[in-house]
Amino acid sequence: MDERHERELMMRVAWHYLGTPYIWAGDDPGGFDCSGFAVECLQAVGLLPRKGDWTAAGLLDLFRKGRVFTAEAGDLVFWRAAGDDASPVVHVEIMVDALRSIGASGGGSANTTVAEAWRRNAYIKVRPYAGRPFCAGIYSPFGGAK
């Protein structure tokens, strides 16, 4: 499958989960956390092995050499806990286009049930990525692990 088709398929998978609850450590369609959602989309198109450290930080380490400065659908965008480069990467989403990303967010470790996720407005959603603090960069997962 060529990169264009991989991107299209990955985005179809991502859109399929729009509205799914954010569940801390969730990694299945019953509820995802940020990295669980990204992993589901990446594995659906064969861009990620089944086993590994698939936290947001682990995904950044895997795709670190794929840094891009013009985002395309399917690229991964990462955020740090604070504004300095030494701060850990704690969040990942998938770029929809150059302005928006789709990802599981809104809750944190308190979201362990679907009821709690809805109470906290925590689910897979689309929103502008620019202007959100502590962005660590955008990286392409296409072309294999770097």
C-alpha positions in Angstrom: 0.0 0.0 0.0 1.4 3.4 -0.9 1.6 6.3 1.5 -1.4 8.1 0.2 -3.6 5.1 0.7 -2.1 4.5 4.1 -3.0 8.0 5.1 -6.5 7.7 3.7 -7.1 4.4 5.5 -5.7 5.7 8.8 -8.0 8.7 8.6 -11.0 6.6 7.9 -10.2 4.5 11.0 -9.7 7.7 13.1 -13.0 9.2 11.9 -14.8 5.9 12.8 -13.9 6.4 16.5 -15.0 10.1 16.7 -17.1 10.4 19.9 -15.6 7.3 21.6 -15.1 8.0 25.3 -11.7 8.9 26.7 -10.8 6.2 29.3 -7.4 6.4 31.1 -5.2 3.6 29.8 -8.0 2.6 27.3 -6.8 0.8 24.2 -10.0 -0.6 22.6 -13.2 0.7 21.1 -14.9 0.7 24.5 -12.7 3.7 25.3 -9.3 5.0 24.4 -6.7 7.3 26.0 -4.6 9.4 23.7 -1.9 6.9 22.8 -4.4 4.0 22.7 -6.3 5.8 20.0 -3.2 6.7 18.0 -1.9 3.1 18.3 -5.3 1.7 17.1 -5.1 3.9 14.0 -1.4 3.2 13.3 -1.8 -0.6 13.7 -4.9 -0.6 11.5 -2.7 0.3 8.5 0.4 -1.7 9.6 2.5 1.2 10.7 3.1 -0.1 14.2 4.1 -3.5 15.6 1.7 -5.1 18.1 4.2 -4.9 21.0 6.3 -2.0 22.3 6.2 1.1 24.5 3.2 2.8 22.9 2.8 5.7 25.3 2.9 9.2 23.8 6.6 9.3 24.7 7.2 5.9 23.2 5.6 6.8 19.9 7.6 10.0 19.7 10.8 8.0 20.3 9.8 5.6 17.5 9.0 8.3 14.9 11.4 11.0 16.1 13.3 11.2 12.8 10.1 11.8 10.9 9.7 15.5 12.0 7.7 17.6 9.6 7.0 21.3 9.3 4.0 21.1 7.0 1.4 18.7 8.6 -0.6 16.3 6.5 -3.5 14.1 7.5 -2.2 11.1 9.5 0.8 12.8 11.0 1.2 12.7 14.7 1.3 15.8 16.9 2.8 15.6 20.4 2.6 17.8 23.5 4.8 18.1 26.6 3.8 18.6 30.2 5.5 22.0 30.3 7.1 24.4 27.9 10.8 23.3 28.0 12.3 20.5 25.9 13.2 18.5 29.1 9.6 18.2 30.0 8.1 14.7 29.2 5.8 14.1 26.2 2.4 13.4 27.7 -0.1 13.6 24.8 -0.5 12.6 21.2 -3.1 13.3 18.5 -3.5 12.7 14.8 -3.4 15.6 12.4 -6.6 16.0 10.3 -5.1 18.7 8.1 -2.7 21.6 8.6 -5.0 23.2 11.3 -6.8 20.5 13.2 -6.1 17.3 15.0 -8.3 14.4 16.2 -7.5 12.7 19.5 -8.8 11.3 22.8 -8.7 14.0 25.4 -10.4 15.8 28.2 -10.0 13.7 31.3 -6.8 12.3 32.6 -6.3 9.5 35.1 -9.7 10.2 36.8 -11.6 8.8 33.7 -11.9 5.1 34.4 -15.5 4.7 33.4 -17.6 5.8 30.4 -19.9 7.7 32.8 -17.0 9.6 34.2 -15.7 10.4 30.6 -19.1 11.9 29.6 -19.3 13.9 32.8 -15.9 15.4 32.1 -16.6 16.0 28.3 -13.8 13.5 27.5 -14.0 11.7 24.2 -12.3 11.5 20.8 -12.8 14.9 19.2 -11.5 17.3 16.6 -10.1 20.7 17.5 -7.5 23.2 16.3 -4.0 22.2 17.3 -2.3 25.5 16.9 -2.2 27.8 19.9 -2.4 25.0 22.5 0.5 25.3 24.8 3.6 23.0 24.9 3.4 21.5 21.4 6.5 19.3 21.0 6.2 19.0 17.2 4.6 17.1 14.4 6.0 13.8 13.1 5.2 11.5 10.2 4.8 7.8 11.0 4.8 6.9 7.3 7.7 5.2 5.8 8.3 3.1 8.8 9.9 3.6 12.2 12.9 6.0 12.0 
